[in-house]
Amino acid sequence: MDRTILAIWMMIFTVYAILGYLQGYSWLNGIRAKIRMGTWNPPTGPHCYVKIEIDTSKADEFITRKQQGGTRITYTGIALRSIGNAFTLPETRKYLGKIVWGRVGPLEDVDIYTLVDVKEGDDLGGLAIRQCDKMGISSLMEQMSGRVSLIKQAKDDNLKRQTYAINFTPTFIAQALTQLVSFIAYNLSLPIPPLRINKNHFGSILLTNVSGLPGAYETSAP
């Protein structure tokens, strides 16, 4: 009976792999495409997306002043602290939480999972920046120090371990794996040592810098 079930699954896996290969478009179906398909569902909710233009002249002055003093500050560091600062007030703090088992539970810290483009947009990696509501911008930059450059060059060992298996996994299995990993690490707040995923690995907020990705720029009509 066990061998029969295994044979059926192997047949399904083989047919799935062959059909995918015959369909082609392998350049569109890399590791990141599998992770996206396995993580995100089709849009069904009444979400609202807003574009906000911000005057960064003061931020530029701050960055220049810090650089002259020997401290490197980026827009990402400023954004991390700004988001953290938005949840320091009691009236906004109460909205910091996550839904587990159908109930909203509060979170102690503003941990922000920051996405980083890999090899100029070929892939996405990320790292969680902790306590953005309590630490200064310089301390937040220290958390990113060294890690960001490794992720950008696809040399980060954690990223390699987390995405290696996906490269050889069919999309329908990748979907189940990503949902399982998210449930364990986020909902249950448990670490997954084999994948080097820590407790509450993905933080409470997602921050991505899309300006480094192809097609992220807008052009005004004449």
KOLGUVO-302959 format. One record per residue: residue in three letters; x, y, z of N, C-alpha, C, O in turn. Coordinates in steps of 0.2 Angstrom, whole numbers, plus 5000, padded with zeros to 4 digits. Example, Ala and Ser with C-alpha at 12.3 -4.5 7.8 and 13.67 -1.06 7.14 Angstrom:
ALA506649725039506249785039506649845039507149835042/SER506449895035506849955036506450005039506750065040/
This chain:
MET500449945000500050005000500450065000500350114996/ASP501050065004501450125005501850134998501850194996/ARG502050084995502350084988501850114983502050154978/THR501250094983500750114978500650194979500650224974/ILE500550214985500450284986501150324984501050374981/LEU501750304985502350334983502350334976502550384973/ALA502150284972502150274965501650324962501850364957/ILE501150334965500650384962500850454963500850494958/TRP501150474969501450534970502050554965502150604962/MET502450504964503050504959502750514952503050554948/MET502250484950501950494943501650564943501750594938/ILE501250594948501050654948501650704947501550754943/PHE502150694951502650744951503050744944503250794942/THR503150684941503450684935503050714929503250754925/VAL502350704929501950734924501950804925501950844920/TYR501950834931501950904933502550934930502550984927/ALA503150904932503750924929503850934922504050974919/ILE503550874919503650874911503150924908503450964903/LEU502550934910502150984908502451054909502351094904/GLY502751064914503051134916503651144911503751204909/TYR504051094910504551094905504351114898504651154895/LEU503851074896503551084889503251154888503251174882/GLN503051184893502651244893503251304891503051354888/GLY503851284894504351334892504351394897504151384903/TYR504651454895504651514899505051504906504851534911/SER505551464905505951454911506251514914506351514920/TRP506351564910506651624912506151664917506351714920/LEU505551654916505051684920504851644927504451674931/ASN505151584927504951544933505551524937505651464938/GLY505851574940506451564944506251554951505651544953/ILE506751554956506551544963506051594966505651574969/ARG506151664964505751714967505051704964504551724968/ALA504951684958504251674955503951624959503351624960/LYS504251564961503951514964503751534971503251524974/ILE504151574974504051604981503451644981503051644985/ARG503351694976502851734975502151694974501651714977/MET502151644970501551604968501351564975500751554976/GLY501851544978501751504984501551544990501251524995/THR501651614990501551654996500951694995500551705000/TRP500851724990500251774989499651744985499751714980/ASN499151764988498451734985498251794980498451854981/PRO497751774975497451824971497151874975496851864980/PRO497151944973496851994977496051984978495751974973/THR495851984984495051974985494852034990494152044990/GLY495252064993495052114998494952184995495352194990/PRO494652234999494552304997495152344999495152395003/HIS495752324997496352354999496452424995496152434989/CYS496752474998496852534995497652554995497952545000/TYR497852574989498552584988498652664987498252684982/VAL499052694990499152764990499852784988500352754991/LYS500052824984500652854982500752924986500352964985/ILE501252924990501452994993502053014991502552984992/GLU502153074989502753114988502953154994502653184997/ILE503653144996503953165002504553215000504953194996/ASP504553275003505153315002505653285006505653285012/THR506253265003506753235007507353285008507953265010/SER507253355007507853395008508153395015508753395015/LYS507653395020507953395027508353325028508853325031/ALA508053275025508353205026509053205022509553175025/ASP509053235017509753245013510253285017510853265018/GLU510053335020510453375025510753335031511253335033/PHE510253295033510453255039510953195037511453185041/ILE510853165031511253115029511953145028512453115029/THR511953205024512653235023513053255029513653245030/ARG512653275034512953295041513253235044513753235047/LYS512853185044513053125047513653095044514153065047/GLN513653095037514253065033514853105035515453075035/GLN514853175035515353215037515653195044516253205045/GLY515253165048515453145055515753075055515853045060/GLY515653045049515952975049515452925050515552865050/THR514752935050514252895051513852885044513552935041/ARG513752825042513352815035512652805037512452765041/ILE512252845034511452845035511152845028511352875023/THR510652805027510252795021509552815022509352815027/TYR509152815016508452825016508152765020507652775023/THR508452705019508152645022508152655030507652645033/GLY508652675032508752685040508252735042507952735047/ILE508152795038507752845040506952815040506552835044/ALA506852775035506152755034506052705040505452705043/LEU506552665042506452615047506252655054505752635057/ARG506652705055506552735061505852775061505552785066/SER505652805055505052845055504452795056503952815059/ILE504452735053503952685054503852665061503352665064/GLY504452655064504452635071504252695076503852685081/ASN504352755074504152815078503452825077503052845082/ALA503052805072502352805071501952765076501352775077/PHE502352715079501952665084502252685091502052635095/THR502552735092502752755099502152785103502152785110/LEU501652815100501152845104500552795106500452745102/PRO500252805111499752755114499252745109498952685108/GLU498952795106498452785101498552745095498152725092/THR499252745093499452705087499752635089499652585086/ARG499952635095500252575098499752515098499952455097/LYS499152535100498652475101498552445094498252385094/TYR498752475088498552445082499152395080499152365075/LEU499652395084500252345082500152275085500152265091/GLY499952235080499852165082499752115077499952135071/LYS499652055078499552005073498951965074498751955080/ILE498651935069498051885070498351815070498651785066/VAL498151785076498351715077497751675080497451705085/TRP497551625077496951585079496351625079495951615084/GLY496251665074495651705074495651765079495051795079/ARG496151785083496151835087496751885086497251855084/VAL496651945088497251995087497651995093497352005099/GLY498251985093498751985098499252035098499452055092/PRO499452075103499852135103500552105102500752055103/LEU500952155099501652135098502052185102501852245103/GLU502652165105503052205110503452255106503452315108/ASP503752245100504152285097503952295090503652255087/VAL504252345087504152365079504752335076505252365075/ASP504652265074505152235070504952235062504452215061/ILE505452265058505252275051505652225047506252235047/TYR505352185043505752145038505852185032505352205028/THR506452195031506752245025506952205019507452165020/LEU506652215014506852175007507352215004507452275004/VAL507852175001508452194998508452164991508352104990/ASP508552204986508652174979509252134978509852164980/VAL509252074975509852034974510052044967509652034962/LYS510652064966510952064959510552104954510352084949/GLU510452174957510052224953509352194950509152204945/GLY508952164955508352144953508152074951507652054950/ASP508752034951508651964949508251924954507851874953/ASP508251944961507951914966507851954972508052014971/LEU507551934977507451974983507651934989507451874990/GLY508051964993508151945000507951985005507652035004/GLY508051965011507752015017508151995023508451945024/LEU508052045028508252035035507752075039507552125037/ALA507652055045507252085050507652135054508152115057/ILE507452195054507752245059507352255065506752275064/ARG507652245071507252235077507252305081507652345080/GLN506652315084506552365089506652435085507052485088/CYS506352445080506352505076506052565080506152625078/ASP505652545085505252605088505752625094505552675098/LYS506252585096506652605102507352625100507652665104/MET507652605095508352615093508352675088507952695085/GLY508952715089509052765084509252745077509352685076/ILE509252795073509452775066510152745065510252695061/SER510652765069511252735068511352665071511652625068/SER510952655076510852585079510552535074510752475073/LEU510052565070509652525065510152515059510152455056/MET510552555057511052555052511552495054511752465049/GLU511752495060512252445062511952375062512352325060/GLN511252365063510952305062511052275054511152215053/MET511052325050511052305043511752305040511852275035/SER512252325044512952335042513152265040513152215044/GLY513452255034513752195032513252145028513352115023/ARG512652145031512152095029511852115022511852075018/VAL511752185021511452205015511852195009511652165004/SER512552205010512952195004513052125002513052104996/LEU513052075007513052005006512451985002512451944998/ILE511852005004511251995001511152014994510951984990/LYS511452074993511452104986511852064981511652064976/GLN512352034984512851994980512651924980513051884977/ALA512051904983511851834983512351794987512451734985/LYS512751824992513251784995513051765003513451745007/ASP512451785005512151775011512051705012511551675009/ASP512351675017512151605019511451585021511251535018/ASN511151635024510451615026510051615020509551575020/LEU510151665016509651675010509751605005509351585003/LYS510451585005510551525001510151465003509851425000/ARG510251455010509851395013509151405012508851355011/GLN508851465013508151465013507851465006507251445005/THR508251475001507951474994508251414990507951404984/TYR508751374992509051324988508551274986508451254981/ALA508151244992507651194990507151214986506851174982/ILE506951274986506351304981506551294974506151284970/ASN507251294972507451294965507251224962507151224956/PHE507251174966507051104964506351084966506251024966/THR505951124968505251104970504751134966504751194964/PRO504251094964503651114960503251164964503351174970/THR502951214960502651264963502051244968502051284973/PHE501751194967501151174971501451154978501151164983/ILE502051124978502351104984502651164987502651164993/ALA502951204983503251264986502751314990502851344995/GLN502151314987501551344990501451314997501351355002/ALA501451254998501251225004501851235009501751245015/LEU502451235007503051245011503051315014503251325019/THR502951365009502951435011502451445016502551485021/GLN501851425015501351435020501451395027501351425032/LEU501751335027501951305033502551345037502451355043/VAL503051365033503551405036503251465039503451485045/SER502851505035502551565038502151555044502151595049/PHE501751495044501351485050501751465056501651495062/ILE502351425055502751415061503151475064503151485070/ALA503451515059503851565061503451625063503651665068/TYR502851645060502451705062501951685066501851715072/ASN501451645065500951625069501151595076500851625081/LEU501551545075501751515082502351545085502551525091/SER502651595081503251625084503851575086504151585091/LEU503951525082504451475083504951475078504851495072/PRO505651465080506151465075506151405071505951345073/ILE506551405065506651345061507351345060507551365054/PRO507751315064508451315063508751285057509251315054/PRO508451225054508751205048508751255042509151255038/LEU508251305042508251355037508451425040508451475036/ARG508751425046509051485049508451535049508651595048/ILE507851515051507351565052507251575059507151525063/ASN507251635062507151645069506451655071505951655067/LYS506351665077505651675080505451745077505851795077/ASN504851745075504551805072504951835067505151895067/HIS505151785063505751805058505551865053505951905051/PHE504851865051504651915047504451985050504152025046/GLY504551985056504352055059503552065059503152015058/SER503452125060502752145060502552195054501952205053/ILE503052215050502952265045503452245039503952225041/LEU503252255033503652235027503852305024503452345023/LEU504552315023504752375020505152355014505652315014/THR505052375008505452365002505652424998505252474998/ASN506252424996506452474991506452454984506852424982/VAL505852474981505752454974506152494969506152484963/SER506452554971506852594966507352554963507552574957/GLY507652504966508152464962507952414958508352384954/LEU507252404957507052354952506852384946506652434945/PRO506952344940506752364933506052384933505652354936/GLY505952444929505252464928504952504934504352514934/ALA505352524939505052554945505052624945504852664949/TYR505252654939505252724938504652744934504452714930/GLU504452804936503852834932504052894927504552924929/THR503752894922503852954917503252994916502652964916/SER503253054916502753104915502553104908502953114904/ALA501853114906501653114900501853184897501753234901/PRO501953204891502153264888501553314888501553364886/
